[in-house]
Structure formats: C-alpha cells, structure tokens
Amino acid sequence: MAQHDAGKKDLTVREAGHKGGERTAETHGHDFYEKIGRKGGEHTAESHGHEFYEEIGKKGGEIGGPKGGQKVHELIEEAKRARGEK
C-alpha cells in the first residue's frame, strides 16, 4: 500500500474529480471541451441513431416539464416534415 505524505489529507473521489476537472480546464481550455463534445455527439448519433434522440427528447420533456420537452418535440416534428415524413 502506498504511503501518504505527512500533511497531505486524503481526497474523496468527489474532491479528486473536482480537482482533476479544474486542472483539465486550466490546461486545455474551451476549445478542448467543444471538440470532445462534438466528437461524443457524433459518435452517439452514429451508434444510436435518430430514434435515440427522439426518446431522450421525450424523457427530457417529462423531467424538465412541458416547456423543454415541447421545444424538442417541435424540432423533431419540423425535421420530419422537412424530410417528408408524417
């Protein structure tokens, strides 16, 4: 087992994660988060498809109330009309 340095306190998992997140933000900046967010979104779209986004949009509407869900529903319906569906 590793020895702890005198004077250093053990971090909880939450504290360590927070500290790591702050350090990542300092070293990488806004563009890094934008890039990984886009990459993650593209991968999710490829692996789950259009129906997945419909489903999470419905779930988001249930949790977030009618306002958020209604907007997602309207956007989905607009996209379907543009594609000639429904």
SULURWO-V394027 format. One record per helix or strand of 3 or more residues. SS is the DSSP state (h for helix, s for strand). FROM is the first residue (numbers start at 1). LEN is the number of residues. If there is no record, write none. Layout:
ss:from:len
SS:FROM:LEN
SS:FROM:LEN
This chain:
ss:from:len
h:13:52
h:66:18
